[in-house]
Amino acid sequence: MRIMPVGSEIWPEECEPLLKKIGAETIGDVADYLNKSKSENSSADDVLFTALLKICYENMDMDGKMVFWEDMLENNSLEWRDVE
């Protein structure tokens, strides 16, 4: 999934300027950006994080979704963010 081109998915309009700014070509580039750096606009990062999570989840097969939820339930590691 990390090699999936950014342009292959529909991103919220709010994400487009940040995607262009960071020069992300793949889903992995977006994940790396969110893991390594903080934008001056954390609300833009929150929207990008939420969109990335949604896109990745929608593209998982059933086994992937099951592993995702098992991990979330076992580790209680999902951090919910207030994003409107």
C-alpha positions in Angstrom: 0.0 0.0 0.0 2.9 2.3 0.6 3.7 2.4 -3.1 0.1 3.4 -4.1 0.3 6.7 -6.0 -1.2 9.7 -4.2 -3.2 10.6 -7.3 -5.0 7.3 -7.4 -7.3 8.3 -4.5 -9.6 11.1 -3.9 -8.3 13.4 -1.2 -10.3 16.0 0.6 -9.9 19.4 -0.9 -8.2 20.7 2.2 -5.4 18.2 1.7 -4.4 19.2 -1.9 -2.2 22.2 -0.9 -0.3 20.2 1.7 0.1 17.2 -0.6 1.6 19.6 -3.3 3.8 21.3 -0.7 5.4 18.1 0.7 5.7 16.7 -2.8 4.2 13.4 -1.9 4.1 10.9 -4.8 3.0 7.8 -2.8 0.9 6.9 0.2 4.2 6.0 1.9 5.5 9.6 1.4 2.4 11.0 3.1 2.8 8.5 6.0 6.5 9.4 6.3 5.7 13.1 6.4 3.2 12.7 9.1 5.6 10.5 11.1 8.6 12.7 10.8 7.5 16.3 10.7 5.0 18.7 12.0 3.4 21.3 9.8 2.9 24.8 10.9 -0.8 24.1 10.5 -1.6 21.1 12.7 -5.2 21.2 11.7 -4.0 20.5 8.1 -2.0 17.5 9.4 -5.1 16.3 11.2 -7.2 16.4 8.0 -4.3 14.6 6.1 -4.0 12.0 8.8 -7.7 11.3 8.8 -7.8 11.1 5.0 -4.8 8.8 4.9 -6.4 6.4 7.5 -9.6 6.3 5.6 -7.9 5.7 2.2 -5.7 2.9 3.6 -8.6 1.3 5.5 -10.9 1.3 2.4 -8.1 -0.3 0.3 -7.4 -3.2 2.8 -8.8 -6.6 2.2 -10.8 -8.3 4.9 -7.8 -9.9 6.5 -6.1 -6.5 6.7 -9.1 -4.9 8.3 -9.3 -7.7 10.8 -5.6 -7.3 11.8 -6.2 -3.5 12.0 -9.0 -3.8 14.4 -7.4 -6.5 16.5 -4.3 -4.3 16.9 -6.5 -1.3 17.8 -8.5 -3.3 20.4 -5.4 -5.0 21.9 -3.3 -2.0 22.2 -5.9 0.7 22.4 -3.6 2.6 20.1 -6.0 4.5 18.0 -5.8 8.2 18.8 -9.0 9.9 17.9 -8.5 13.5 16.8 -11.1 16.3 16.7 -11.4 17.0 13.0 -14.4 18.5 11.5 
